[in-house]
Amino acid sequence: MEKQCTPPPKELTTPDAVPEPKRTSLAGYRPGDLRLGKTDVLWDLGDIPCVSLECFKLAALPPLCEHIDIAKIKDSLQTNPEGWIQDAERWASFKNESTVSCISQEKDFEPFSNIFNAVVREASKATNTPAKLTFASRPAASPISERFNAILPHAYLLLVDKKSIDAEVNKEDHAQNSNPDSWDDIVVSFELEKGNGDAERKDNDKQVVWSLYHIMRSDPCRRATFGVTIENTKLRCWFTCRAVTLVSKTFDFFSEPEHLIYFFCSLAFASDHELGWDPTIRRVCVGDKTQYDITVTTDEGKVLVYETTRVISNFGADALISRGTRIFEVYLKSHDGKPVKDAGPAVLKDWWRDSDRDREDRILEQIFADLRNHKGIEQADEARKYFLTVLAAGNVMVDGKIDGTDSLLRMFNLPTDCTWYPLPADELQQPIPTRTGVGRVPSFPWVVISAKTHCRLVFKEVGYPIYEFRRLDTMFETLQDAHKALQLLHSVGWVHRDVSPGNILRVGKLGKLADLEYAKRLDSHVHEVRTGTLGFMACEVVAQDYLFHELASVIFNDDDQSNEDIEINERLEVNKDPEIPFKLNPLHDMESIWWIQVWILYYHVDRQGGQPSSEQTKCFHKLFPAWLDPHIEALLGYMKIHALPTSFQRVAPSVASMHVELRKAYRQPTPMHLQISTPSLPSILRSLLSSLEESRFLARVPSAHNTKILQVKLRTESYPRFEAFGGSYLNTDIIFLLAGVMRGSRI
């Protein structure tokens, strides 16, 4: 058969889309520095679509209740001298001047509170129902939150019937905080500009964006939220969901009071799901801790309620415009309304997939169907042990319909006259520009909104990612099984596209390959946004180009057996042929396996209380750059075995051998035809398997210190944020911070 190699034949002409990198996916995001965090969030957002007020009303605000008449409410308020001053043509609440500027922000918002109360009183006469929201301004203290947030919103609209609960963590926050409100109940965040300059306006905008962001990242019950910025008598409306953040053009709420009335009425009488809440997730208090009851409605119509016991992962929600992936350990609480007793643990994944993508469970079934067709039923069934078992799957149902961003943003396309609202994150130097498979979609001259569908998936196995283990032999055994899973995928023409330590799990004594929502057939011509995990992406994937287009010379330097340095000098030839668009292939998945092995060796030490040598630390940062620098030089340059702990040096030569095999594979001549449908694995991948098997064996050789490995405490002046943490044992969140390589950011 023909070998898989790069570049592919010219018949494959549909490239993968190239998004820009997300700053919230990088190692520097999580240390907790508020200023840096704001910058990262704003950089990820880029320029924000700015639409007319009428478009904003139609697209983002809940529809008005049937009996509310804005014109009648306006007339009623303007004929009441307590509400409106006719001669001055302004709201009576603003006593002295036609600008909003007072001594304190709390007093600034007293007029808005009065206006809101007057508006909803009039509207309640028509609806015969009380308003669901109340206005509050407590700018001296931040609302309570389970996740730290130092932002002090100037004011907000929040639910009368609260969603928040009085869990132990909130009781402690209450004791230290004079603000009785919770971010879990806030619908609209308000920010008021105190000055008249452009800098003050931008700061105001950034504050409200951070409030929107905090709500979306910290509250699993939230699907969307709103904001308001005020500059004198000018007001802008803000909206965000997982598909887009929108801002309206300004209006003058003195000369155009009907728009402010509409804004208050549309929100104050809307249902919870129209205000952005997810009615299928309910916050509960279990043992003084906040947990969630999550409803999964399967495609077959079963209604299953799972209660969470812990958060496994929530960093997928760290970007506003993203899939918002959250993963929980859960147990089944009820089935079609009937309580379930003694249910075992399971894993629930909640995320917003691109609407033109298949769900992960359906992708798995397609893979198994291909395995049955090519290898037979028995072998296909045997293959299932290397993948997670799906217990339940379905799209989230809200108000009798499939939940998606199109139900929150009631327009498929924004108008052609939509403009861009710049909100530059210029406080820090931008990262070095590079094309990468992780991140946000670049700005286009037209507004592109990728519709997303809300999904849930429940897996039977509660696995543990490879980075949580402390035994070197356990890590390599797990990698061996992950490779078998990849071999099965590749043998039937599939690629995984996001191989990383976070997606390789161990369940009992068996390794499993997870997170197949980005897997695709090699012959797929669907134009998709790629994804990957920085640090483990193949170099060609990072560069979005074929880097091994011509044969290159390889020089080995192995003069000193004790140090075992391997130096590689190769002439890099970048693909110059525009007719060959970049496509990911099995070799790229295999390179990710190699990067994981390298990370295991260079990121760990081999004894309790051990510290990395300066040479090991230097090598780690060269292999895994802190930001977005492509690590092609690391692949082609050095693998310094002598820099590793002594016991690790027994394993490293086999990893280096895999290194050499990869480069040989990449330098294979381009075939005239790529036989995608051939079921057997290319011979070069079998060579890589042999190298991996040897690594596994050497990892098990008895040694004084190779039974356990501990996380390295990295310190370097070139990346001082590592110095914020101490100790050899680090928790999972800190592992994400230090390496920055297990956190696959997604759009």
Buried (B, 14 or more C-beta within 10 A) or exposed (E): EBBBBBBBEEEBEEBBEBBBBBBBBBBBBBBEBEEBBBBBBBBBBBEBBBBBBEBBBBBBBBEBBEEBBBEEBBEBBBEEEEBBBEEEEBBBBBEEEBEBEBEEBBEBBBBBBBBBBBBBBBBBEBBEEEBBBBBBBBBEEBBBBBEEBEBBBBBBBBBEEEBBBBBEBBEEBBEEBEBEBBBBBBBBBBBBBBEEEEEEBBBBBBBBBBBBBBBBBBBBBBBBBBBBBBBBBBBBBBBBBBBBBBBBBBBBBBEBBEBBBBBBBBBBBBEBBBBBBBBBBBBBEEEEBBBBBBBBBBEEEEBBBBBBBEEBBBBBBBBBBBBBBBBBBBBBBBBEEEEEEEBEEBBBBBBBBBBEBBBBBBBBBBBBEBBBEBBEEEEBEEBBBBBBBBBBBBBBBBEEEBBBBBBBBEBEEBBEEBEBBEBEBEEEEEBEEBBBBBBBBEBEEEBEBBBBBBBBBBBBBBBEBBBBBEBBBBBBBBBBBBBBBBBBBBBBBBBBBBBBBBBBBBBEEBBBBBBBBBBBBBEBEEEBBBBBBBBBBBBBBBBBBBBBBEEBEBEEEEEEEEEBBBBBEBEBBEBEEEEBBBBBBBBBBBBBBBBBBBBBBBBBBBBEEBBBBEEBBBBBBBBBBBBBBBBBBBBBBBBBBBBBBBBBBBBBBBBBBBBBBBBBBBBBEBBEEBEBEBBBBBEBBEBBBBBBBBBBBBBBEEBEBBBBBBBBBBBBEEBEBBEEBEEBEBEBEBBBBBBBBBBBBBB
